[in-house]
């Protein structure tokens, strides 16, 4: 692989003046972000994120928790796997796609029991209430907005699973709510205010709702790495409650290499596209919110495009158009990242050919190869990683290697995710002005 760097060094203040997409933070949050960047030697850094999207009806909470209001008189407990540790943190709650105001009556944070993802229990010795607006127990988040909890002293190490519990007395009216269906992590819910309960015994579902980020107050030598992607990054093919998506495995590799100052943030969603269609907002419509606006961001990765190619027509005209528009989209995103002083890395689109895979088609494969050649050789990105080479079959380059195929010839299995994490160039996080890395 060849790694290059060509920094513009534009002032970070441009980040705050950029035109954000729908549901940017309120003016109070904007001022808070500005203040945090100007505070002596410290700033907010995202240690965990989940791409907000409109929850499809088949991914709503169980029926008893939508009657008369979503989570009406109910507690929702969710676990989140932090990438870097914290001494002080805050939680971002999103009502970006809500059809009505989101009332939160009470909230708490604790360590997940056994430091395990997807559990209903907590370590009660670590339990603390979460507050809003300088000490208020409750908050109503306006439709289309996000809100933060008050910062709280809460010491945790990297790769810790925390549990956040939310109780809503009124519930959210209507059936349009914000969440992240592809959590692959169990969330628990029970009637009544149970935010301080040692465990919940109600229903569960493998979706996240409302919580969109966990941020930690860190010295300015700490920063965030954002991965923009689709289901492969979101973890399709990983183990439920296993925290073994490829970004999770990269977190572990970073820690083992002593790199504990970079928060890894998964901003991917299953079925997502770069250009049009797909599930959730397209990458072109969300990258400012999901990358440039992430607290403490310094590094941005684009690993997306397979659903555009696979969902497009199989005639050469359609595929040529998709290739051209993908390249233009990547250039636009990278241009805006560089204007904000961020470093970018592009990943090649991995294979999708094989019997029974609906994307499989020779013309689409030609587009994948064409786009990948452009990603690697156009010089658009500051660095590249050839995921297709890492997990592809060397004797059949249009297919995933058998040992890495999750079974549908599109999504890698956990072994494939491990190969991707192991092959990610850690040198990317050392790129500075006028430097180049070769591998």
Secondary structure as GFF3:
##gff-version 3
##sequence-region A 1 439
A	DSSP	beta_strand	2	4	.	.	.	ID=ss1
A	DSSP	alpha_helix	14	17	.	.	.	ID=ss2
A	DSSP	alpha_helix	27	38	.	.	.	ID=ss3
A	DSSP	beta_strand	42	49	.	.	.	ID=ss4
A	DSSP	beta_strand	53	54	.	.	.	ID=ss5
A	DSSP	three_ten_helix	57	59	.	.	.	ID=ss6
A	DSSP	three_ten_helix	63	65	.	.	.	ID=ss7
A	DSSP	beta_strand	74	81	.	.	.	ID=ss8
A	DSSP	beta_strand	86	94	.	.	.	ID=ss9
A	DSSP	beta_strand	102	104	.	.	.	ID=ss10
A	DSSP	beta_strand	106	112	.	.	.	ID=ss11
A	DSSP	three_ten_helix	113	115	.	.	.	ID=ss12
A	DSSP	beta_strand	122	130	.	.	.	ID=ss13
A	DSSP	beta_strand	139	141	.	.	.	ID=ss14
A	DSSP	beta_strand	146	148	.	.	.	ID=ss15
A	DSSP	beta_strand	152	156	.	.	.	ID=ss16
A	DSSP	beta_strand	161	168	.	.	.	ID=ss17
A	DSSP	beta_strand	178	180	.	.	.	ID=ss18
A	DSSP	beta_strand	187	191	.	.	.	ID=ss19
A	DSSP	beta_strand	203	205	.	.	.	ID=ss20
A	DSSP	beta_strand	208	209	.	.	.	ID=ss21
A	DSSP	beta_strand	211	219	.	.	.	ID=ss22
A	DSSP	beta_strand	223	229	.	.	.	ID=ss23
A	DSSP	alpha_helix	231	234	.	.	.	ID=ss24
A	DSSP	alpha_helix	246	256	.	.	.	ID=ss25
A	DSSP	beta_strand	262	268	.	.	.	ID=ss26
A	DSSP	alpha_helix	283	287	.	.	.	ID=ss27
A	DSSP	pi_helix	288	292	.	.	.	ID=ss28
A	DSSP	beta_strand	297	303	.	.	.	ID=ss29
A	DSSP	alpha_helix	306	311	.	.	.	ID=ss30
A	DSSP	alpha_helix	316	339	.	.	.	ID=ss31
A	DSSP	beta_strand	343	347	.	.	.	ID=ss32
A	DSSP	alpha_helix	362	377	.	.	.	ID=ss33
A	DSSP	beta_strand	383	385	.	.	.	ID=ss34
A	DSSP	alpha_helix	387	391	.	.	.	ID=ss35
A	DSSP	beta_strand	392	393	.	.	.	ID=ss36
A	DSSP	beta_strand	396	400	.	.	.	ID=ss37
A	DSSP	three_ten_helix	402	404	.	.	.	ID=ss38
A	DSSP	alpha_helix	414	423	.	.	.	ID=ss39
A	DSSP	three_ten_helix	426	430	.	.	.	ID=ss40
A	DSSP	beta_strand	436	438	.	.	.	ID=ss41
###
